[in-house]
Amino acid sequence: MTNFNWNNDPRWAQVGELIVHNAVDLQPGEKVMIAMSETASYPLLEAVYRACVRAGGYPQVQFLSEHLQQVLLEDGDAQQIGWVPRIEEYGMEWADAYIALRGAFPLSIHNNVPSDRMSLAQKAHGIISTKRWKETKWSLIRVPNQDLADEAGVSLEQVADMFFDACLIDWPASKKQWDSWAEQLDGSHEVRIEGRYTNLTFSVQDRRWLAWADGRNMPDGEIATAPVTDTVNGTIWFENPGVFGGRLFHDLTLTWDHGTLIEATSSTNQDFLHMVLDTDSGAKSIGEFGIGVNPAIDMFCNDILLDEKILGTVHIALGRAYPECGGTNESAIHWDIIKDIRKEGRLVVDGKTVVEGGKVLL
């Protein structure tokens, strides 16, 4: 545990430099859109802005907040809620690089919002998200704050230390290790996820395994591929709730038959779950399969950007696939859901146990 000074901690500057130079590789003259969410993200905003200026970039800042989104969801009509924010959309066309400093927010904030209104908002934001990953160099960062600490059930200092430790690991050494694991998995054919209430298989033939260590998400640390859509068979159950659009889906269970999702249940927010799955034709398919490999992240925060990196966990993402991995599934959503096999379960690739007991066994 460190003595954490929120505004003046020198680690903000270190992370800011890492995002600008490693994650988006900002070059002199490039334009940068920085989206700051929630006021507690300001120390990292200042660090990123300073790093952009020093790199010769042209940064612009926009402020977003889930609390403002709640105002729209409560008081807006259907047309307002489903309206695509044009300035944000234009920002994706204008910017060479996009950096999202996403402060956490209470996941209960939208509990009183009807699911159909939530679904309208998610479709609008899905359009922005698609333009972001298609048209910019980008990095998404979950900035620690008190709301994130509350979700994790720990102090702000603990969650901040975990964040900084995960961001400031030895990246060259980590990338070398993770690339080696990805290379060992390349050329494999069948993946099986085993665990409590879980037996899910799919082919990854002719798909690539890639190690993410470039800061696209910060902190980074996963190895990912893309399933062959029509080969997905079986059931997966999630110990921890799925998180999407500020809603928690407890006891989430998904079942596929030859790539067709035939059952999707949760003990909470099931009506919203089905609205998410009906976003478009690609939302019911698995676009990504990933393995968490960042050793500094060790506790669930009910936050996808952090939880999917926990060493020894695996995750699927419904919706959009990464073309870099050879994936072809298209969707406005990309929803990562984490399966914790550290205590019970394992990942098997071509008959060999690859992840078990919180360790990668390659």
C-alpha positions as CSV (number, residue, x, y, z in Angstrom):
1,M,0.0,0.0,0.0
2,T,1.3,3.4,-0.9
3,N,0.5,6.9,0.4
4,F,-1.9,7.9,-2.3
5,N,-2.3,11.6,-3.1
6,W,-5.1,11.7,-5.7
7,N,-4.1,14.9,-7.5
8,N,-0.4,14.8,-7.3
9,D,0.6,11.1,-7.5
10,P,3.5,10.9,-9.9
11,R,2.1,7.6,-11.4
12,W,-0.6,9.6,-13.2
13,A,2.2,11.2,-15.3
14,Q,3.7,7.8,-16.0
15,V,0.4,6.3,-17.2
16,G,-0.3,9.4,-19.3
17,E,3.1,9.0,-21.1
18,L,2.4,5.3,-21.6
19,I,-1.0,5.9,-23.1
20,V,0.2,8.6,-25.5
21,H,3.4,7.0,-26.6
22,N,2.7,3.3,-26.4
23,A,-1.1,2.9,-26.7
24,V,-1.8,5.4,-29.5
25,D,1.8,6.1,-30.7
26,L,1.0,9.7,-31.1
27,Q,3.0,11.5,-33.8
28,P,3.7,15.2,-34.2
29,G,0.8,17.0,-35.9
30,E,-1.8,14.3,-35.1
31,K,-5.2,15.3,-33.7
32,V,-6.3,13.7,-30.5
33,M,-9.8,13.5,-29.0
34,I,-9.7,12.9,-25.2
35,A,-13.0,11.9,-23.7
36,M,-13.0,12.4,-19.9
37,S,-15.8,10.6,-18.0
38,E,-16.6,11.7,-14.4
39,T,-14.7,14.5,-12.6
40,A,-12.5,12.2,-10.7
41,S,-10.7,11.4,-13.9
42,Y,-9.2,14.9,-14.1
43,P,-5.6,14.0,-12.8
44,L,-5.2,11.5,-15.6
45,L,-6.7,13.9,-18.1
46,E,-4.1,16.5,-17.2
47,A,-1.3,13.9,-17.5
48,V,-2.5,12.7,-20.9
49,Y,-3.1,16.3,-22.2
50,R,0.4,17.3,-21.2
51,A,1.9,14.2,-22.8
52,C,0.0,14.9,-26.1
53,V,1.2,18.5,-26.2
54,R,4.8,17.5,-25.5
55,A,4.5,14.9,-28.3
56,G,3.5,17.6,-30.8
57,G,-0.2,16.6,-30.9
58,Y,-3.4,18.7,-31.1
59,P,-5.6,17.5,-28.2
60,Q,-9.3,18.3,-27.8
61,V,-11.2,17.4,-24.7
62,Q,-14.9,16.4,-24.2
63,F,-16.6,15.7,-20.9
64,L,-19.0,12.8,-20.5
65,S,-20.7,11.5,-17.5
66,E,-23.0,8.6,-16.7
67,H,-24.9,10.9,-14.3
68,L,-25.7,13.2,-17.3
69,Q,-26.7,10.1,-19.3
70,Q,-29.1,9.3,-16.4
71,V,-30.7,12.7,-16.9
72,L,-31.3,11.9,-20.6
73,L,-32.7,8.5,-19.8
74,E,-35.1,9.9,-17.2
75,D,-36.3,13.0,-18.9
76,G,-35.7,12.5,-22.6
77,D,-38.1,11.1,-25.1
78,A,-37.4,8.1,-27.4
79,Q,-36.1,10.3,-30.2
80,Q,-33.6,12.1,-27.9
81,I,-32.4,8.9,-26.2
82,G,-31.9,7.1,-29.6
83,W,-30.2,10.2,-31.2
84,V,-26.6,9.6,-32.2
85,P,-24.5,12.4,-30.7
86,R,-23.2,14.1,-33.8
87,I,-20.3,15.9,-32.3
88,E,-19.0,12.6,-30.9
89,E,-19.5,11.0,-34.3
90,Y,-17.7,13.8,-36.0
91,G,-14.9,13.6,-33.5
92,M,-14.2,10.0,-34.6
93,E,-13.8,11.3,-38.2
94,W,-11.7,14.3,-37.1
95,A,-9.3,12.6,-34.8
96,D,-6.3,10.5,-35.6
97,A,-6.3,9.1,-32.1
98,Y,-9.0,8.7,-29.5
99,I,-8.4,8.3,-25.8
100,A,-11.3,7.5,-23.4
101,L,-10.6,8.1,-19.7
102,R,-13.6,6.3,-18.3
103,G,-14.2,7.0,-14.7
104,A,-16.4,4.4,-12.9
105,F,-19.9,5.1,-11.8
106,P,-22.4,3.4,-9.4
107,L,-23.8,0.4,-11.3
108,S,-27.2,1.1,-9.6
109,I,-27.5,4.5,-11.3
110,H,-29.8,3.3,-14.1
111,N,-31.9,0.8,-12.1
112,N,-35.0,2.8,-12.5
113,V,-34.7,3.1,-16.3
114,P,-37.0,0.9,-18.4
115,S,-35.0,-1.6,-20.5
116,D,-36.4,-0.4,-23.8
117,R,-34.9,3.1,-23.1
118,M,-31.6,1.6,-22.1
119,S,-31.6,-0.4,-25.3
120,L,-32.2,2.7,-27.4
121,A,-29.2,4.4,-25.8
122,Q,-27.0,1.4,-26.3
123,K,-27.7,1.3,-30.0
124,A,-26.8,4.9,-30.4
125,H,-23.6,4.5,-28.6
126,G,-22.8,1.4,-30.5
127,I,-22.6,3.5,-33.7
128,I,-20.1,5.8,-32.1
129,S,-18.1,2.8,-30.8
130,T,-17.9,1.2,-34.3
131,K,-16.6,4.4,-35.8
132,R,-14.0,4.7,-33.0
133,W,-12.4,1.3,-33.7
134,K,-12.7,1.6,-37.4
135,E,-11.4,5.1,-37.9
136,T,-8.9,6.0,-35.1
137,K,-6.0,4.7,-33.1
138,W,-7.7,4.3,-29.7
139,S,-7.2,3.5,-26.1
140,L,-9.8,2.9,-23.4
141,I,-8.8,3.4,-19.7
142,R,-10.9,2.6,-16.7
143,V,-9.8,5.3,-14.3
144,P,-9.9,4.2,-10.6
145,N,-12.2,6.3,-8.3
146,Q,-14.3,5.7,-5.2
147,D,-17.2,4.2,-7.2
148,L,-14.8,1.5,-8.6
149,A,-13.4,0.9,-5.1
150,D,-17.0,0.4,-3.8
151,E,-17.8,-2.1,-6.5
152,A,-14.6,-4.0,-5.6
153,G,-15.3,-3.8,-1.9
154,V,-11.9,-2.4,-1.1
155,S,-10.4,1.0,-0.3
156,L,-9.7,3.6,-3.0
157,E,-6.0,3.3,-2.2
158,Q,-6.1,-0.5,-2.9
159,V,-7.9,-0.2,-6.2
160,A,-5.6,2.6,-7.3
161,D,-2.5,0.7,-6.4
162,M,-3.8,-2.3,-8.4
163,F,-4.5,0.0,-11.4
164,F,-1.1,1.6,-11.3
165,D,0.7,-1.7,-10.8
166,A,-1.1,-3.3,-13.7
167,C,-0.4,-0.3,-16.0
168,L,3.3,0.0,-15.0
169,I,4.5,-3.6,-15.3
170,D,7.5,-4.4,-17.4
171,W,5.8,-4.2,-20.8
172,P,8.7,-5.4,-23.0
173,A,9.2,-8.5,-20.9
174,S,5.4,-9.1,-20.5
175,K,4.9,-8.7,-24.3
176,K,7.7,-11.1,-25.0
177,Q,6.1,-13.7,-22.7
178,W,2.5,-13.2,-24.0
179,D,3.6,-13.2,-27.6
180,S,5.3,-16.5,-27.0
181,W,2.1,-18.0,-25.5
182,A,0.1,-16.6,-28.5
183,E,2.5,-18.2,-30.9
184,Q,2.1,-21.6,-29.2
185,L,-1.6,-21.3,-29.5
186,D,-1.5,-20.3,-33.2
187,G,-2.4,-23.2,-35.5
188,S,-4.7,-24.8,-32.9
189,H,-8.1,-26.2,-33.8
190,E,-10.5,-26.7,-30.9
191,V,-11.1,-24.8,-27.7
192,R,-13.0,-26.2,-24.7
193,I,-14.0,-24.3,-21.6
194,E,-14.9,-26.5,-18.7
195,G,-16.2,-25.5,-15.3
196,R,-19.2,-25.4,-13.1
197,Y,-22.4,-25.7,-15.2
198,T,-20.0,-25.1,-18.2
199,N,-18.9,-27.1,-21.2
200,L,-18.4,-24.9,-24.2
201,T,-16.5,-25.9,-27.4
202,F,-15.7,-24.1,-30.6
203,S,-13.2,-24.2,-33.5
204,V,-10.4,-21.7,-34.0
205,Q,-9.1,-23.3,-37.1
206,D,-7.3,-20.7,-39.4
207,R,-7.8,-18.0,-36.8
208,R,-5.0,-16.0,-35.2
209,W,-4.2,-15.7,-31.5
210,L,-2.9,-12.3,-30.6
211,A,-1.4,-10.9,-27.4
212,W,-2.7,-7.4,-26.5
213,A,0.1,-5.5,-24.8
214,D,-0.1,-2.3,-26.8
215,G,-2.4,-0.3,-24.4
216,R,-5.5,-0.5,-26.5
217,N,-7.1,-1.1,-23.2
218,M,-5.2,0.2,-20.2
219,P,-4.2,-1.7,-18.2
220,D,-3.7,-4.3,-21.0
221,G,-3.0,-8.0,-20.7
222,E,-5.0,-10.6,-22.7
223,I,-4.5,-13.1,-25.4
224,A,-7.4,-13.3,-27.8
225,T,-8.7,-15.0,-30.9
226,A,-12.1,-15.3,-32.7
227,P,-14.2,-18.5,-32.7
228,V,-15.5,-19.9,-36.0
229,T,-19.1,-18.8,-35.5
230,D,-21.1,-21.9,-36.6
231,T,-18.9,-24.3,-34.5
232,V,-19.9,-22.9,-31.1
233,N,-21.6,-25.6,-29.0
234,G,-22.6,-26.0,-25.4
235,T,-23.2,-23.9,-22.3
236,I,-21.3,-21.4,-20.3
237,W,-22.3,-20.1,-16.9
238,F,-20.7,-17.1,-15.2
239,E,-19.8,-17.0,-11.5
240,N,-19.6,-13.2,-11.5
241,P,-22.3,-11.0,-13.0
242,G,-22.0,-9.9,-16.6
243,V,-21.9,-6.1,-16.9
244,F,-23.4,-4.1,-19.7
245,G,-24.8,-0.6,-20.0
246,G,-24.5,-0.1,-16.2
247,R,-26.7,-3.2,-15.5
248,L,-25.6,-6.4,-13.7
249,F,-26.7,-9.8,-15.0
250,H,-26.4,-12.4,-12.2
251,D,-26.2,-16.1,-12.9
252,L,-25.8,-15.4,-16.6
253,T,-26.1,-18.6,-18.7
254,L,-25.7,-18.9,-22.4
255,T,-26.2,-22.0,-24.6
256,W,-25.4,-22.4,-28.3
257,D,-26.1,-25.1,-30.8
258,H,-23.9,-25.0,-33.9
259,G,-23.4,-21.3,-33.5
260,T,-27.1,-20.5,-32.9
261,L,-27.8,-19.1,-29.4
262,I,-30.7,-21.2,-28.2
263,E,-30.9,-20.1,-24.6
264,A,-29.9,-17.0,-22.6
265,T,-31.0,-16.5,-19.0
266,S,-30.0,-14.4,-16.0
267,S,-31.6,-14.0,-12.6
268,T,-31.5,-10.2,-12.9
269,N,-32.3,-7.8,-15.8
270,Q,-33.4,-10.7,-18.1
271,D,-35.6,-8.4,-20.2
272,F,-32.7,-6.0,-20.9
273,L,-30.5,-9.1,-21.6
274,H,-32.7,-10.1,-24.5
275,M,-32.9,-6.5,-25.8
276,V,-29.1,-6.4,-25.9
277,L,-29.0,-9.7,-27.7
278,D,-31.5,-8.3,-30.2
279,T,-29.3,-5.3,-31.0
280,D,-28.5,-6.8,-34.4
281,S,-27.9,-10.1,-36.2
282,G,-24.3,-10.4,-34.8
283,A,-25.1,-9.7,-31.2
284,K,-25.9,-13.4,-30.4
285,S,-22.6,-14.7,-31.6
286,I,-19.2,-14.9,-29.9
287,G,-16.9,-12.5,-31.7
288,E,-13.9,-12.9,-29.3
289,F,-12.4,-15.4,-26.9
290,G,-9.7,-14.2,-24.6
291,I,-7.4,-15.2,-21.7
292,G,-6.5,-12.8,-19.0
293,V,-2.8,-12.6,-18.4
294,N,-2.0,-9.4,-16.3
295,P,-0.5,-10.7,-13.0
296,A,-1.1,-7.4,-11.2
297,I,-4.9,-7.6,-11.5
298,D,-6.3,-10.0,-9.0
299,M,-9.7,-8.9,-7.8
300,F,-13.1,-8.4,-9.5
301,C,-14.4,-4.9,-9.7
302,N,-17.5,-5.6,-11.8
303,D,-15.7,-3.7,-14.6
304,I,-15.0,-5.4,-17.9
305,L,-11.9,-3.3,-18.8
306,L,-10.2,-4.6,-15.6
307,D,-11.8,-7.9,-14.9
308,E,-11.0,-9.4,-18.3
309,K,-7.3,-9.0,-17.7
310,I,-7.2,-11.0,-14.4
311,L,-4.6,-13.7,-14.8
312,G,-6.1,-17.2,-15.0
313,T,-9.6,-16.1,-16.2
314,V,-11.1,-16.4,-19.6
315,H,-13.8,-14.4,-21.4
316,I,-16.0,-14.4,-24.4
317,A,-17.3,-11.3,-26.1
318,L,-20.7,-11.2,-27.8
319,G,-20.8,-9.3,-31.0
320,R,-18.1,-7.6,-33.0
321,A,-15.0,-9.7,-33.7
322,Y,-11.4,-8.4,-34.1
323,P,-10.5,-8.7,-37.8
324,E,-6.9,-9.0,-36.8
325,C,-7.7,-12.4,-35.4
326,G,-9.5,-13.4,-38.5
327,G,-12.9,-12.9,-37.0
328,T,-15.8,-12.1,-39.3
329,N,-18.7,-11.4,-36.9
330,E,-20.1,-7.9,-37.2
331,S,-22.2,-6.1,-34.6
332,A,-22.7,-2.7,-33.0
333,I,-21.8,-4.3,-29.6
334,H,-18.7,-5.9,-28.2
335,W,-19.7,-7.3,-24.8
336,D,-16.9,-9.1,-22.8
337,I,-18.1,-11.5,-20.1
338,I,-15.6,-13.0,-17.7
339,K,-15.5,-16.7,-16.7
340,D,-13.5,-17.2,-13.5
341,I,-11.8,-20.7,-13.7
342,R,-9.1,-20.0,-11.2
343,K,-10.7,-22.2,-8.5
344,E,-13.0,-24.5,-10.6
345,G,-12.6,-25.3,-14.2
346,R,-10.0,-25.2,-16.9
347,L,-9.3,-24.2,-20.5
348,V,-8.4,-27.0,-22.9
349,V,-6.9,-26.4,-26.4
350,D,-6.5,-29.4,-28.7
351,G,-6.8,-31.7,-25.7
352,K,-4.1,-30.0,-23.6
353,T,-4.9,-28.0,-20.5
354,V,-3.7,-24.5,-21.1
355,V,-5.2,-22.5,-18.1
356,E,-6.0,-24.0,-14.7
357,G,-5.7,-22.9,-11.1
358,G,-5.0,-19.3,-11.9
359,K,-2.0,-20.2,-14.1
360,V,-1.2,-20.3,-17.8
361,L,0.4,-23.7,-18.3
362,L,2.1,-23.0,-21.7
